[in-house]
Amino acid sequence: SSDSRYEDIHVPRLPVTIRDIPEIPAPVFTGLYLGSPAWEPAFRSWLHDRVLGDADGFYKIPTGAEQLDTLSWGNMSQVRLSFREDVAASVDDLVLVGSNSGEVSASEFSYDSSTFVGTWTFPALGADKFLLSLSDAVTGASSGLALDGEYMDGAGQASSGDGEAGGDFHFRFNVLPGDVSNSGY
């Protein structure tokens, strides 16, 4: 019951090339900065000129052993996070928890999609030990993948992540305005 018209058709086999399709990486954190609109332009320039901050004069918290050094500047009220790629984030995605002050929520949020930098504004941070928590509700703007946020304090990681999408980002830092000798009191 086969149709004899098709038995003589020869279909050449073409070579097939299988290519590795690159995995799309999840977004990761690449830098944390603290600043204040109350800081004088001269101080902001000083931070930038000494490669201690970004172009806007936000202080970059180092990673590694220096991460938990006391930050002695007053009036810090803005947290700036940089990412490896464009992300979708909101004001509610970042929370600070102080060991004395409890949970501190951001009141404002702005995002620069050309530099992949989000800035959250909080009340001025007083003397406290803070845990910053960024939710993995932050996603890659084009990939839609959740933040790869795993991070180990003090380990000197240049970015967050364990290679898998998903995972909140947690980062500790200490604030004691006026402690210029970094003595802790």
Z-matrix of the N, CA and C atoms (Angstrom, degrees):
N
C 1 1.443
C 2 1.508 1 111.02
N 3 1.345 2 117.23 1 20.11
C 4 1.462 3 118.28 2 174.80
C 5 1.522 4 108.96 3 -89.41
N 6 1.263 5 114.68 4 154.26
C 7 1.464 6 121.58 5 -178.39
C 8 1.524 7 107.18 6 -86.92
N 9 1.321 8 119.49 7 115.98
C 10 1.459 9 123.87 8 -175.92
C 11 1.516 10 112.39 9 -69.26
N 12 1.320 11 118.44 10 -15.90
C 13 1.472 12 119.97 11 179.16
C 14 1.529 13 111.59 12 -64.15
N 15 1.320 14 118.88 13 -25.04
C 16 1.461 15 121.44 14 -174.07
C 17 1.520 16 113.35 15 -102.70
N 18 1.314 17 118.43 16 -4.66
C 19 1.448 18 120.80 17 -177.04
C 20 1.513 19 112.57 18 -70.96
N 21 1.307 20 119.74 19 -24.70
C 22 1.455 21 122.25 20 -177.11
C 23 1.524 22 113.25 21 -94.82
N 24 1.295 23 118.50 22 3.16
C 25 1.468 24 120.71 23 -179.63
C 26 1.520 25 108.23 24 -81.89
N 27 1.330 26 114.16 25 127.08
C 28 1.456 27 119.99 26 178.51
C 29 1.532 28 108.33 27 -107.23
N 30 1.313 29 116.29 28 123.79
C 31 1.467 30 121.45 29 178.01
C 32 1.520 31 107.03 30 -107.05
N 33 1.339 32 115.93 31 115.59
C 34 1.473 33 117.71 32 -179.79
C 35 1.535 34 110.70 33 -68.23
N 36 1.311 35 115.45 34 145.21
C 37 1.469 36 120.31 35 176.28
C 38 1.520 37 107.96 36 -88.48
N 39 1.292 38 114.48 37 127.40
C 40 1.460 39 120.47 38 178.73
C 41 1.521 40 109.18 39 -96.23
N 42 1.333 41 116.65 40 146.10
C 43 1.470 42 117.82 41 177.59
C 44 1.533 43 109.50 42 -66.34
N 45 1.292 44 114.68 43 141.96
C 46 1.464 45 120.64 44 179.85
C 47 1.521 46 107.44 45 -111.82
N 48 1.334 47 116.17 46 129.77
C 49 1.452 48 121.43 47 176.81
C 50 1.526 49 108.28 48 -108.39
N 51 1.304 50 115.31 49 124.67
C 52 1.458 51 120.02 50 177.18
C 53 1.518 52 107.05 51 -102.65
N 54 1.312 53 114.74 52 122.23
C 55 1.459 54 119.99 53 -178.83
C 56 1.520 55 109.49 54 -107.35
N 57 1.310 56 113.77 55 146.53
C 58 1.463 57 117.98 56 173.32
C 59 1.516 58 108.09 57 -70.64
N 60 1.300 59 115.86 58 128.84
C 61 1.455 60 120.17 59 175.64
C 62 1.517 61 106.24 60 -92.26
N 63 1.324 62 116.69 61 120.07
C 64 1.467 63 118.12 62 -176.76
C 65 1.525 64 110.70 63 -63.88
N 66 1.332 65 114.88 64 139.90
C 67 1.450 66 119.62 65 175.84
C 68 1.516 67 108.78 66 -71.82
N 69 1.300 68 115.09 67 142.01
C 70 1.453 69 119.79 68 175.78
C 71 1.517 70 106.38 69 -85.89
N 72 1.346 71 117.18 70 120.75
C 73 1.458 72 118.23 71 -178.69
C 74 1.531 73 110.89 72 -75.23
N 75 1.318 74 115.06 73 148.97
C 76 1.455 75 121.08 74 175.08
C 77 1.529 76 108.37 75 -74.49
N 78 1.324 77 117.42 76 155.02
C 79 1.475 78 119.11 77 178.12
C 80 1.525 79 110.64 78 -66.28
N 81 1.334 80 115.89 79 147.10
C 82 1.459 81 122.30 80 177.80
C 83 1.519 82 109.94 81 -133.40
N 84 1.318 83 115.73 82 157.18
C 85 1.464 84 124.11 83 173.17
C 86 1.520 85 108.48 84 -75.00
N 87 1.349 86 117.62 85 140.71
C 88 1.462 87 120.39 86 177.47
C 89 1.521 88 113.93 87 -126.38
N 90 1.328 89 118.31 88 -6.99
C 91 1.460 90 119.52 89 178.41
C 92 1.513 91 111.76 90 -175.44
N 93 1.343 92 115.94 91 144.96
C 94 1.457 93 122.10 92 177.94
C 95 1.520 94 108.69 93 -123.75
N 96 1.320 95 115.22 94 129.89
C 97 1.463 96 122.33 95 -177.06
C 98 1.526 97 109.36 96 -128.73
N 99 1.330 98 116.60 97 146.29
C 100 1.456 99 122.32 98 174.02
C 101 1.514 100 108.86 99 -120.80
N 102 1.334 101 115.86 100 145.63
C 103 1.451 102 119.52 101 179.78
C 104 1.511 103 111.72 102 -158.85
N 105 1.330 104 114.23 103 -176.28
C 106 1.452 105 121.19 104 179.90
C 107 1.519 106 109.58 105 -154.09
N 108 1.340 107 116.80 106 135.92
C 109 1.462 108 118.35 107 174.04
C 110 1.528 109 111.39 108 -65.96
N 111 1.346 110 117.57 109 -17.13
C 112 1.465 111 121.46 110 179.92
C 113 1.530 112 112.61 111 -80.66
N 114 1.322 113 117.90 112 -13.49
C 115 1.460 114 119.78 113 179.75
C 116 1.526 115 109.77 114 -66.76
N 117 1.318 116 115.61 115 138.13
C 118 1.466 117 122.08 116 179.57
C 119 1.537 118 110.57 117 -67.86
N 120 1.329 119 116.76 118 146.76
C 121 1.472 120 119.55 119 177.41
C 122 1.527 121 113.38 120 -55.23
N 123 1.338 122 117.99 121 -35.03
C 124 1.466 123 120.41 122 -179.96
C 125 1.527 124 110.79 123 -64.06
N 126 1.338 125 117.06 124 -39.34
C 127 1.465 126 120.53 125 178.45
C 128 1.526 127 110.32 126 -67.89
N 129 1.327 128 116.34 127 -41.98
C 130 1.461 129 119.96 128 177.83
C 131 1.530 130 110.83 129 -60.13
N 132 1.326 131 116.74 130 -42.44
C 133 1.472 132 121.26 131 177.90
C 134 1.522 133 110.62 132 -64.25
N 135 1.324 134 116.70 133 -39.82
C 136 1.454 135 121.34 134 179.43
C 137 1.534 136 109.74 135 -59.28
N 138 1.344 137 116.82 136 -46.49
C 139 1.470 138 120.43 137 178.29
C 140 1.526 139 111.20 138 -60.32
N 141 1.332 140 115.84 139 -46.42
C 142 1.467 141 120.16 140 -178.39
C 143 1.527 142 111.33 141 -64.68
N 144 1.330 143 116.90 142 -45.58
C 145 1.470 144 121.27 143 -177.13
C 146 1.521 145 112.63 144 -63.16
N 147 1.305 146 118.61 145 -27.63
C 148 1.461 147 122.93 146 -179.92
C 149 1.527 148 112.54 147 -96.98
N 150 1.332 149 115.96 148 12.84
C 151 1.461 150 124.13 149 179.36
C 152 1.539 151 110.29 150 55.27
N 153 1.315 152 115.57 151 38.44
C 154 1.459 153 121.78 152 176.58
C 155 1.526 154 111.10 153 -103.73
N 156 1.318 155 115.67 154 -4.85
C 157 1.452 156 119.23 155 -177.40
C 158 1.509 157 111.90 156 -152.84
N 159 1.328 158 114.33 157 -176.82
C 160 1.460 159 119.59 158 -179.93
C 161 1.529 160 110.57 159 -89.13
N 162 1.297 161 117.46 160 -175.87
C 163 1.459 162 122.69 161 -176.44
C 164 1.527 163 112.52 162 -63.73
N 165 1.338 164 117.32 163 -23.43
C 166 1.465 165 121.06 164 179.53
C 167 1.521 166 112.67 165 -91.91
N 168 1.337 167 118.51 166 2.20
C 169 1.453 168 121.54 167 178.80
C 170 1.506 169 114.55 168 81.35
N 171 1.324 170 117.55 169 27.41
C 172 1.458 171 121.54 170 171.11
C 173 1.526 172 107.31 171 -88.37
N 174 1.320 173 117.52 172 135.23
C 175 1.462 174 122.15 173 -179.52
C 176 1.525 175 110.02 174 -74.94
N 177 1.329 176 116.77 175 129.06
C 178 1.466 177 121.22 176 178.08
C 179 1.521 178 109.05 177 -88.78
N 180 1.337 179 115.68 178 119.45
C 181 1.461 180 119.94 179 177.21
C 182 1.524 181 107.58 180 -72.25
N 183 1.336 182 116.62 181 124.33
C 184 1.460 183 117.97 182 179.65
C 185 1.524 184 111.35 183 -70.06
N 186 1.312 185 115.41 184 158.48
C 187 1.460 186 120.37 185 173.12
C 188 1.522 187 107.41 186 -98.49
N 189 1.290 188 117.26 187 172.81
C 190 1.452 189 120.42 188 -179.57
C 191 1.518 190 111.48 189 84.31
N 192 1.320 191 116.03 190 -155.61
C 193 1.464 192 121.77 191 -174.23
C 194 1.533 193 112.37 192 -59.58
N 195 1.313 194 118.52 193 -29.88
C 196 1.472 195 121.64 194 -178.10
C 197 1.524 196 113.38 195 -79.84
N 198 1.318 197 118.09 196 -6.74
C 199 1.463 198 121.46 197 -177.24
C 200 1.528 199 111.80 198 -55.98
N 201 1.308 200 117.62 199 -38.97
C 202 1.462 201 121.10 200 -174.96
C 203 1.524 202 113.55 201 -96.08
N 204 1.345 203 117.52 202 9.07
C 205 1.463 204 119.46 203 172.62
C 206 1.522 205 108.18 204 -60.08
N 207 1.319 206 116.49 205 144.68
C 208 1.458 207 121.84 206 -178.46
C 209 1.522 208 110.53 207 -67.32
N 210 1.337 209 115.23 208 132.62
C 211 1.460 210 121.73 209 174.81
C 212 1.526 211 106.83 210 -92.79
N 213 1.329 212 116.34 211 119.24
C 214 1.464 213 120.31 212 -169.34
C 215 1.520 214 114.68 213 -98.38
N 216 1.314 215 118.40 214 0.26
C 217 1.455 216 120.21 215 -176.08
C 218 1.520 217 111.56 216 -82.51
N 219 1.306 218 115.35 217 143.45
C 220 1.448 219 120.51 218 178.33
C 221 1.521 220 111.81 219 -89.83
N 222 1.304 221 114.65 220 171.24
C 223 1.463 222 123.33 221 175.24
C 224 1.525 223 115.02 222 65.28
N 225 1.323 224 119.14 223 12.45
C 226 1.470 225 119.53 224 179.29
C 227 1.528 226 108.29 225 -65.20
N 228 1.323 227 115.05 226 124.55
C 229 1.466 228 119.28 227 -177.46
C 230 1.521 229 112.81 228 -141.56
N 231 1.321 230 116.90 229 1.21
C 232 1.457 231 119.40 230 -179.48
C 233 1.522 232 110.90 231 -126.90
N 234 1.307 233 114.64 232 134.26
C 235 1.466 234 122.89 233 176.60
C 236 1.512 235 106.84 234 -113.68
N 237 1.304 236 115.22 235 128.28
C 238 1.468 237 121.13 236 -179.26
C 239 1.518 238 108.36 237 -121.37
N 240 1.333 239 115.86 238 126.67
C 241 1.463 240 121.42 239 176.97
C 242 1.516 241 109.37 240 -116.09
N 243 1.330 242 115.91 241 136.02
C 244 1.459 243 120.25 242 174.45
C 245 1.525 244 108.13 243 -106.96
N 246 1.328 245 114.55 244 149.20
C 247 1.456 246 122.28 245 -177.34
C 248 1.522 247 110.12 246 -125.38
N 249 1.309 248 116.70 247 160.97
C 250 1.468 249 122.46 248 179.65
C 251 1.521 250 111.93 249 -72.76
N 252 1.332 251 116.71 250 -23.94
C 253 1.456 252 120.84 251 -177.72
C 254 1.520 253 109.30 252 -146.05
N 255 1.304 254 115.99 253 172.80
C 256 1.460 255 122.33 254 177.56
C 257 1.526 256 109.46 255 -64.12
N 258 1.344 257 116.69 256 132.69
C 259 1.461 258 121.12 257 -178.56
C 260 1.520 259 110.57 258 -126.85
N 261 1.312 260 114.65 259 163.02
C 262 1.459 261 122.60 260 171.21
C 263 1.520 262 106.39 261 -108.21
N 264 1.322 263 117.02 262 117.32
C 265 1.462 264 122.32 263 -177.29
C 266 1.517 265 108.93 264 -140.92
N 267 1.338 266 115.50 265 165.91
C 268 1.470 267 119.87 266 178.73
C 269 1.526 268 109.84 267 -140.61
N 270 1.320 269 115.87 268 173.49
C 271 1.460 270 122.36 269 -178.39
C 272 1.521 271 111.32 270 -60.31
N 273 1.319 272 118.16 271 -32.81
C 274 1.463 273 121.88 272 -176.80
C 275 1.527 274 114.52 273 -81.21
N 276 1.326 275 118.12 274 -5.88
C 277 1.464 276 120.86 275 -177.05
C 278 1.524 277 113.56 276 -76.96
N 279 1.345 278 117.49 277 -16.53
C 280 1.468 279 121.36 278 -176.23
C 281 1.520 280 109.57 279 -120.80
N 282 1.327 281 115.56 280 131.01
C 283 1.467 282 121.96 281 178.28
C 284 1.519 283 108.00 282 -133.46
N 285 1.328 284 116.18 283 141.54
C 286 1.456 285 121.94 284 171.25
C 287 1.522 286 107.97 285 -107.72
N 288 1.330 287 116.40 286 138.82
C 289 1.458 288 121.26 287 175.19
C 290 1.523 289 106.79 288 -125.20
N 291 1.330 290 115.78 289 119.03
C 292 1.457 291 121.27 290 177.24
C 293 1.512 292 110.29 291 -95.09
N 294 1.331 293 116.70 292 145.12
C 295 1.460 294 118.73 293 -179.81
C 296 1.529 295 110.80 294 -65.57
N 297 1.341 296 117.71 295 -26.34
C 298 1.467 297 121.83 296 176.87
C 299 1.525 298 112.26 297 -102.99
N 300 1.310 299 116.74 298 -38.02
C 301 1.469 300 120.77 299 -171.93
C 302 1.521 301 114.27 300 -90.49
N 303 1.325 302 118.33 301 -9.54
C 304 1.459 303 120.86 302 -178.51
C 305 1.524 304 111.39 303 73.37
N 306 1.327 305 115.52 304 -157.45
C 307 1.468 306 120.54 305 -176.75
C 308 1.525 307 111.06 306 -74.78
N 309 1.338 308 114.56 307 132.72
C 310 1.461 309 122.22 308 178.09
C 311 1.523 310 106.70 309 -121.32
N 312 1.319 311 116.71 310 120.26
C 313 1.463 312 120.82 311 -178.54
C 314 1.526 313 110.47 312 -97.86
N 315 1.314 314 114.97 313 148.68
C 316 1.462 315 121.10 314 177.17
C 317 1.521 316 110.29 315 -73.52
N 318 1.327 317 115.39 316 145.82
C 319 1.461 318 120.42 317 178.00
C 320 1.520 319 112.31 318 -101.18
N 321 1.326 320 116.90 319 -22.07
C 322 1.468 321 121.74 320 -179.15
C 323 1.519 322 109.49 321 -142.85
N 324 1.337 323 114.51 322 158.38
C 325 1.463 324 121.31 323 177.52
C 326 1.517 325 108.68 324 -148.69
N 327 1.330 326 115.60 325 137.98
C 328 1.472 327 120.56 326 171.95
C 329 1.525 328 107.37 327 -136.45
N 330 1.320 329 114.66 328 154.31
C 331 1.463 330 119.57 329 -177.62
C 332 1.516 331 109.39 330 -140.54
N 333 1.336 332 115.85 331 135.62
C 334 1.460 333 122.19 332 177.63
C 335 1.526 334 107.80 333 -109.49
N 336 1.334 335 116.45 334 105.13
C 337 1.467 336 120.81 335 -176.52
C 338 1.529 337 113.07 336 -72.07
N 339 1.334 338 118.32 337 -11.83
C 340 1.463 339 119.62 338 177.75
C 341 1.529 340 111.75 339 -85.06
N 342 1.351 341 117.37 340 -25.39
C 343 1.463 342 121.04 341 179.37
C 344 1.527 343 112.61 342 -112.17
N 345 1.335 344 117.31 343 -5.51
C 346 1.462 345 123.53 344 -179.38
C 347 1.531 346 111.86 345 61.70
N 348 1.327 347 116.25 346 41.50
C 349 1.459 348 122.44 347 -176.86
C 350 1.524 349 109.95 348 -122.01
N 351 1.346 350 115.44 349 127.44
C 352 1.460 351 122.17 350 175.12
C 353 1.512 352 109.75 351 -108.83
N 354 1.340 353 116.75 352 139.64
C 355 1.459 354 122.13 353 179.20
C 356 1.519 355 109.42 354 -123.41
N 357 1.329 356 115.95 355 122.14
C 358 1.457 357 123.00 356 177.89
C 359 1.521 358 108.25 357 -107.41
N 360 1.328 359 117.18 358 137.39
C 361 1.460 360 122.17 359 179.32
C 362 1.523 361 109.29 360 -109.13
N 363 1.336 362 115.17 361 131.69
C 364 1.457 363 124.21 362 -178.39
C 365 1.531 364 108.53 363 -123.97
N 366 1.337 365 117.31 364 169.84
C 367 1.468 366 118.70 365 166.46
C 368 1.533 367 107.59 366 -62.22
N 369 1.332 368 117.78 367 157.01
C 370 1.471 369 121.26 368 -179.68
C 371 1.530 370 109.80 369 -53.99
N 372 1.327 371 115.41 370 133.75
C 373 1.463 372 121.14 371 -177.06
C 374 1.526 373 109.62 372 -83.42
N 375 1.318 374 116.65 373 122.42
C 376 1.452 375 121.96 374 176.79
C 377 1.513 376 110.95 375 -89.29
N 378 1.324 377 115.23 376 -172.51
C 379 1.458 378 121.38 377 -179.99
C 380 1.527 379 109.23 378 -63.27
N 381 1.311 380 116.11 379 119.52
C 382 1.459 381 119.81 380 -178.09
C 383 1.534 382 109.35 381 -174.45
N 384 1.322 383 114.35 382 165.68
C 385 1.463 384 122.46 383 170.34
C 386 1.520 385 105.26 384 -103.54
N 387 1.328 386 116.45 385 120.47
C 388 1.460 387 121.19 386 -173.44
C 389 1.525 388 111.83 387 -109.97
N 390 1.321 389 113.30 388 145.65
C 391 1.456 390 121.67 389 168.53
C 392 1.520 391 106.47 390 -116.74
N 393 1.301 392 115.91 391 118.51
C 394 1.460 393 122.38 392 176.57
C 395 1.518 394 106.78 393 -90.85
N 396 1.319 395 116.78 394 132.50
C 397 1.471 396 121.29 395 178.08
C 398 1.518 397 109.50 396 -128.19
N 399 1.318 398 116.01 397 119.83
C 400 1.455 399 122.96 398 176.98
C 401 1.515 400 107.90 399 -110.73
N 402 1.307 401 115.94 400 123.06
C 403 1.458 402 122.22 401 -176.01
C 404 1.519 403 112.11 402 -70.67
N 405 1.334 404 115.96 403 147.60
C 406 1.465 405 118.68 404 174.44
C 407 1.527 406 111.36 405 -78.63
N 408 1.355 407 115.96 406 12.91
C 409 1.465 408 119.68 407 168.00
C 410 1.530 409 109.83 408 -69.98
N 411 1.339 410 116.61 409 -16.42
C 412 1.464 411 121.57 410 171.81
C 413 1.522 412 106.53 411 -67.59
N 414 1.322 413 116.12 412 129.09
C 415 1.468 414 120.60 413 -177.36
C 416 1.518 415 111.21 414 -128.42
N 417 1.307 416 115.20 415 158.93
C 418 1.454 417 120.65 416 173.44
C 419 1.523 418 108.83 417 -64.63
N 420 1.330 419 117.42 418 131.59
C 421 1.465 420 120.89 419 -176.34
C 422 1.520 421 112.08 420 -61.81
N 423 1.336 422 117.29 421 -37.19
C 424 1.460 423 118.87 422 -179.20
C 425 1.529 424 112.34 423 -98.48
N 426 1.324 425 117.90 424 -33.79
C 427 1.465 426 120.09 425 -176.82
C 428 1.524 427 112.75 426 -84.41
N 429 1.328 428 117.47 427 -28.38
C 430 1.450 429 120.93 428 -175.68
C 431 1.524 430 113.25 429 74.93
N 432 1.342 431 116.99 430 2.49
C 433 1.464 432 120.69 431 -179.72
C 434 1.525 433 110.37 432 -75.26
N 435 1.330 434 115.99 433 144.12
C 436 1.457 435 121.87 434 178.68
C 437 1.529 436 110.38 435 -69.41
N 438 1.329 437 115.05 436 151.50
C 439 1.456 438 122.57 437 176.65
C 440 1.527 439 110.94 438 -50.83
N 441 1.322 440 116.35 439 134.56
C 442 1.461 441 123.04 440 172.24
C 443 1.521 442 105.09 441 -94.29
N 444 1.326 443 117.31 442 88.23
C 445 1.451 444 121.44 443 -165.58
C 446 1.509 445 118.08 444 -100.16
N 447 1.322 446 119.50 445 -2.94
C 448 1.456 447 119.37 446 -176.37
C 449 1.532 448 110.53 447 -56.86
N 450 1.327 449 114.22 448 133.59
C 451 1.468 450 120.60 449 -176.82
C 452 1.521 451 108.99 450 -152.57
N 453 1.331 452 117.35 451 139.64
C 454 1.457 453 121.58 452 178.72
C 455 1.522 454 109.00 453 -110.92
N 456 1.339 455 116.04 454 113.87
C 457 1.458 456 120.75 455 179.64
C 458 1.524 457 111.59 456 -55.14
N 459 1.335 458 114.96 457 138.46
C 460 1.452 459 121.18 458 175.16
C 461 1.510 460 115.74 459 75.73
N 462 1.321 461 118.45 460 0.08
C 463 1.467 462 120.71 461 -176.34
C 464 1.527 463 112.90 462 -86.57
N 465 1.324 464 117.29 463 -11.23
C 466 1.455 465 119.70 464 178.73
C 467 1.509 466 114.66 465 81.58
N 468 1.326 467 116.96 466 19.52
C 469 1.461 468 119.78 467 178.05
C 470 1.526 469 109.73 468 -63.77
N 471 1.328 470 117.01 469 137.41
C 472 1.461 471 121.29 470 177.57
C 473 1.519 472 111.28 471 -78.15
N 474 1.318 473 117.06 472 -24.11
C 475 1.464 474 121.47 473 178.74
C 476 1.525 475 108.56 474 -149.62
N 477 1.309 476 114.95 475 169.68
C 478 1.459 477 119.07 476 177.63
C 479 1.521 478 109.20 477 -83.72
N 480 1.332 479 114.87 478 172.62
C 481 1.454 480 118.97 479 169.48
C 482 1.501 481 115.60 480 117.10
N 483 1.339 482 112.25 481 149.33
C 484 1.453 483 121.03 482 172.87
C 485 1.533 484 110.76 483 -121.27
N 486 1.347 485 116.09 484 11.46
C 487 1.457 486 121.11 485 178.78
C 488 1.510 487 114.15 486 91.70
N 489 1.322 488 116.97 487 -1.00
C 490 1.459 489 121.63 488 -179.72
C 491 1.522 490 109.74 489 -121.52
N 492 1.310 491 116.91 490 136.76
C 493 1.463 492 120.91 491 176.16
C 494 1.515 493 109.71 492 -62.88
N 495 1.326 494 115.78 493 142.75
C 496 1.460 495 121.54 494 178.84
C 497 1.515 496 111.13 495 99.10
N 498 1.300 497 114.92 496 140.43
C 499 1.460 498 121.35 497 179.31
C 500 1.512 499 110.11 498 129.14
N 501 1.330 500 116.27 499 120.35
C 502 1.461 501 120.74 500 177.47
C 503 1.522 502 110.03 501 -64.80
N 504 1.331 503 115.80 502 154.54
C 505 1.458 504 123.24 503 177.16
C 506 1.525 505 108.05 504 -102.79
N 507 1.334 506 117.30 505 126.39
C 508 1.467 507 122.99 506 177.80
C 509 1.525 508 108.34 507 -124.13
N 510 1.341 509 115.55 508 137.16
C 511 1.463 510 121.15 509 -176.27
C 512 1.517 511 107.90 510 -147.76
N 513 1.326 512 117.14 511 127.33
C 514 1.466 513 121.78 512 179.06
C 515 1.511 514 110.77 513 -97.18
N 516 1.354 515 115.44 514 146.02
C 517 1.453 516 121.66 515 170.79
C 518 1.525 517 108.70 516 -154.47
N 519 1.336 518 116.19 517 157.17
C 520 1.458 519 122.45 518 -175.11
C 521 1.520 520 110.66 519 -119.53
N 522 1.338 521 116.25 520 137.03
C 523 1.461 522 122.01 521 -179.30
C 524 1.524 523 108.81 522 -124.18
N 525 1.330 524 116.35 523 128.58
C 526 1.457 525 122.77 524 172.69
C 527 1.523 526 107.21 525 -145.49
N 528 1.352 527 116.36 526 86.82
C 529 1.469 528 119.52 527 -177.87
C 530 1.530 529 111.33 528 -53.74
N 531 1.321 530 116.18 529 133.57
C 532 1.457 531 122.60 530 178.59
C 533 1.511 532 114.86 531 91.41
N 534 1.326 533 119.67 532 -7.46
C 535 1.467 534 122.71 533 -178.84
C 536 1.531 535 109.80 534 -85.26
N 537 1.333 536 115.13 535 68.60
C 538 1.472 537 119.04 536 -175.16
C 539 1.519 538 112.73 537 -71.48
N 540 1.340 539 117.76 538 -18.61
C 541 1.475 540 119.86 539 178.10
C 542 1.511 541 112.11 540 -88.68
N 543 1.371 542 116.92 541 -3.43
C 544 1.451 543 122.74 542 179.82
C 545 1.541 544 111.65 543 58.55
N 546 1.341 545 114.97 544 37.39
C 547 1.462 546 120.27 545 -178.15
C 548 1.538 547 112.49 546 -89.01
N 549 1.329 548 117.39 547 -15.47
C 550 1.456 549 120.94 548 -179.79
C 551 1.515 550 114.10 549 91.81
N 552 1.355 551 117.50 550 1.17
C 553 1.477 552 121.00 551 175.76
C 554 1.507 553 110.93 552 -156.06
